[in-house]
């Protein structure tokens, strides 16, 4: 069953996505979305009764790795390019204010 996506639907989707489309793009996307909907119809005709449920395709084993300790900046090096510091910390402006 051939699905046809209307131009109105394409324009509505573009409006929801805050995308401006010219008429050429509307025609292009109408055609492409219609083909995508046809592929969904093809999937409806397939039987998945013998396919077991799974949460992933490939089993993962030991995804953890050892922590590698490498040389890093000293505190003085890390703070060296900062305009404002205090007692070994970066000073930044307040981003949030508390309302009484």
C-alpha positions in Angstrom: 0.0 0.0 0.0 1.7 3.2 -1.2 1.8 5.9 1.4 1.6 9.6 0.3 2.7 12.3 2.7 0.9 15.5 1.9 2.7 18.9 1.3 0.7 20.3 4.2 2.2 17.6 6.5 5.7 18.4 5.3 5.1 22.1 5.9 3.7 21.4 9.3 6.7 19.2 10.3 9.0 21.9 9.1 7.1 24.5 11.1 7.4 22.3 14.2 11.1 21.9 13.6 11.4 25.7 13.0 12.8 25.1 9.5 12.0 27.3 6.5 11.5 25.3 3.3 11.0 26.6 -0.2 8.6 24.8 -2.6 11.4 22.7 -4.1 12.4 21.4 -0.7 8.8 20.7 0.2 8.4 18.5 -3.0 11.7 16.7 -2.3 10.9 16.0 1.3 7.3 14.9 0.4 8.8 12.3 -2.0 11.4 11.1 0.5 9.0 10.9 3.4 6.5 9.0 1.3 9.3 6.4 0.4 10.2 6.1 4.1 6.5 5.4 5.0 6.4 2.7 2.2 9.4 1.0 3.9 7.5 0.9 7.2 4.7 -0.8 5.3 7.2 -3.4 4.1 8.2 -4.0 7.7 4.6 -4.6 8.7 4.5 -7.6 6.4 7.4 -9.4 8.1 7.1 -11.9 10.8 9.2 -11.5 13.9 7.7 -14.4 15.8 11.0 -16.5 15.8 13.2 -13.5 16.7 14.1 -13.5 20.4 13.9 -10.3 22.4 17.2 -8.7 23.2 18.5 -5.5 24.7 21.7 -5.5 22.6 23.0 -7.3 19.5 26.5 -8.0 20.8 27.3 -9.1 24.3 29.8 -6.9 26.0 32.5 -8.3 28.3 34.7 -6.4 30.7 34.1 -2.9 29.3 36.2 -1.5 32.2 39.8 -0.6 31.8 42.5 0.0 34.2 43.1 3.6 35.2 46.3 4.9 33.8 48.0 7.5 36.0 50.0 9.9 33.9 51.7 13.2 34.6 49.4 16.1 34.8 49.5 19.8 35.4 50.6 21.1 38.8 48.1 23.4 40.5 50.2 26.4 39.7 50.4 25.4 36.0 46.7 24.9 35.8 46.0 28.3 37.3 48.8 30.2 35.5 46.6 31.6 32.7 43.6 32.5 34.9 42.9 36.2 35.4 41.5 35.7 38.9 42.5 33.1 41.5 42.1 32.8 45.3 43.9 30.3 47.5 44.6 27.9 44.7 41.2 28.0 43.1 39.7 29.7 40.0 37.5 32.7 40.7 34.5 33.0 38.4 31.5 35.4 38.5 28.3 34.3 40.1 25.9 32.7 37.7 22.9 32.2 39.9 21.3 34.6 42.4 19.1 33.8 45.3 15.7 35.6 45.5 14.4 36.3 48.9 
